[in-house]
Amino acid sequence: MNPTAQRAPIVLAVSGASAQPLAQRALQLLLQADEQVELVVSRGAIGVWQAELGIRVPSEPEAQERFWRERTACGSGTLLCHRWNDQAAAIASGSHRTRGMVILPCSMGAVGRIAAGVATDLLERCADVHLKEGRPLVICPRETPWNLVHLRNLTALAEAGARIAPPVPAWYHRPTSLEEMVDFLVIRIFDNLGMSLGDLRRWEGPAGPPPA
Ligand SMILES: Cc1cc2nc3c(=O)[nH]c(=O)nc-3n(C[C@H](O)[C@H](O)[C@H](O)COP(=O)(O)O)c2cc1C
């Protein structure tokens, strides 16, 4: 990878599916790793934050940056928040360099609109840009069960070059808390971008080290 690409930001996009705590932990780990993060939270996600956790995420970028800095208790890295419908933001253009984009979690609505090439907000436009530029796009769909329309849309996105990485837990690392499970899911998702966001008890075969 060339040095310019290495310095480019990661886009973290959050849509209105359940599992907002995964997005918050991803943001925290990225900032702790001193990454440059461009964050876009969809209007639907703002509603889910409110419904799931009783938290009001501000729409305006400056207020949102203060909000996330406080919530993640992290002052490192750089954080640039975008308004959900600001399609004039730099990340809406392919000329703006990024290292890739992760949509965590990704609603079935966003999956469908991105698969159809319809960009009704910044998140969808930015995903469209990553596909057209051939840059890494990791989509973490959260719904169960998937109907045939969901499966076809996800297939179309995989065919267009996206990586489909649903946040599905594993037990081989022997989690003892929800926090451990969340970290496992987030770190495995960012594995898809070749990033190491933390230590993980990875499977080393049945003869590997016994769990602590
Ligand atoms: C509490 C709550 C949880 C939701 N969970 C999901 C979900 O897991 N997956 C999904 O596709 N939609 C879910 N929805 C519906 C989406 O939020 C809704 O379709 C929304 O329009 C998506 O907006 P967005 O795609 O612009 O983010 C949920 C809604 C609420 C209020």
The ligand as an SDF file (V2000), in Angstrom:
LIG
                    3D

 31 33  0  0  0  0  0  0  0  0999 V2000
  -35.3440   -0.3200   17.4400 C   0  0  0  0  0  0  0  0  0  0  0  0
  -35.2680   -0.5890   15.9700 C   0  0  0  0  0  0  0  0  0  0  0  0
  -34.4910   -1.6390   15.5170 C   0  0  0  0  0  0  0  0  0  0  0  0
  -34.4010   -1.9010   14.1600 C   0  0  0  0  0  0  0  0  0  0  0  0
  -33.6250   -2.9400   13.7510 N   0  0  0  0  0  0  0  0  0  0  0  0
  -33.4740   -3.1820   12.4330 C   0  0  0  0  0  0  0  0  0  0  0  0
  -32.6050   -4.2210   11.9890 C   0  0  0  0  0  0  0  0  0  0  0  0
  -31.9790   -4.9280   12.7750 O   0  0  0  0  0  0  0  0  0  0  0  0
  -32.4490   -4.3970   10.6490 N   0  0  0  0  0  0  0  0  0  0  0  0
  -33.0990   -3.6180    9.7310 C   0  0  0  0  0  0  0  0  0  0  0  0
  -32.8990   -3.8200    8.5450 O   0  0  0  0  0  0  0  0  0  0  0  0
  -33.9290   -2.6190   10.1300 N   0  0  0  0  0  0  0  0  0  0  0  0
  -34.1410   -2.3800   11.4420 C   0  0  0  0  0  0  0  0  0  0  0  0
  -34.9720   -1.3720   11.8580 N   0  0  0  0  0  0  0  0  0  0  0  0
  -35.7030   -0.6040   10.8390 C   0  0  0  0  0  0  0  0  0  0  0  0
  -34.8430    0.5180   10.2640 C   0  0  0  0  0  0  0  0  0  0  0  0
  -34.4100    1.3840   11.2820 O   0  0  0  0  0  0  0  0  0  0  0  0
  -35.6460    1.3180    9.2150 C   0  0  0  0  0  0  0  0  0  0  0  0
  -35.9280    0.4900    8.0950 O   0  0  0  0  0  0  0  0  0  0  0  0
  -34.9380    2.5810    8.8010 C   0  0  0  0  0  0  0  0  0  0  0  0
  -35.7150    3.2370    7.8350 O   0  0  0  0  0  0  0  0  0  0  0  0
  -33.5460    2.3170    8.2430 C   0  0  0  0  0  0  0  0  0  0  0  0
  -32.9970    3.5590    7.8920 O   0  0  0  0  0  0  0  0  0  0  0  0
  -31.5660    3.6760    7.2050 P   0  0  0  0  0  0  0  0  0  0  0  0
  -31.4090    2.5110    6.3040 O   0  0  0  0  0  0  0  0  0  0  0  0
  -31.6410    4.9690    6.4610 O   0  0  0  0  0  0  0  0  0  0  0  0
  -30.5740    3.7270    8.2870 O   0  0  0  0  0  0  0  0  0  0  0  0
  -35.0880   -1.0900   13.2190 C   0  0  0  0  0  0  0  0  0  0  0  0
  -35.8490   -0.0170   13.6920 C   0  0  0  0  0  0  0  0  0  0  0  0
  -35.9310    0.2310   15.0370 C   0  0  0  0  0  0  0  0  0  0  0  0
  -36.7610    1.4140   15.5140 C   0  0  0  0  0  0  0  0  0  0  0  0
  1  2  1  0
  2  3  1  0
  2 30  2  0
  3  4  2  0
  4  5  1  0
  4 28  1  0
  5  6  2  0
  6  7  1  0
  6 13  1  0
  7  8  2  0
  7  9  1  0
  9 10  1  0
 10 11  2  0
 10 12  1  0
 12 13  2  0
 13 14  1  0
 14 15  1  0
 14 28  1  0
 15 16  1  0
 16 17  1  0
 16 18  1  0
 18 19  1  0
 18 20  1  0
 20 21  1  0
 20 22  1  0
 22 23  1  0
 23 24  1  0
 24 25  2  0
 24 26  1  0
 24 27  1  0
 28 29  2  0
 29 30  1  0
 30 31  1  0
M  END
$$$$
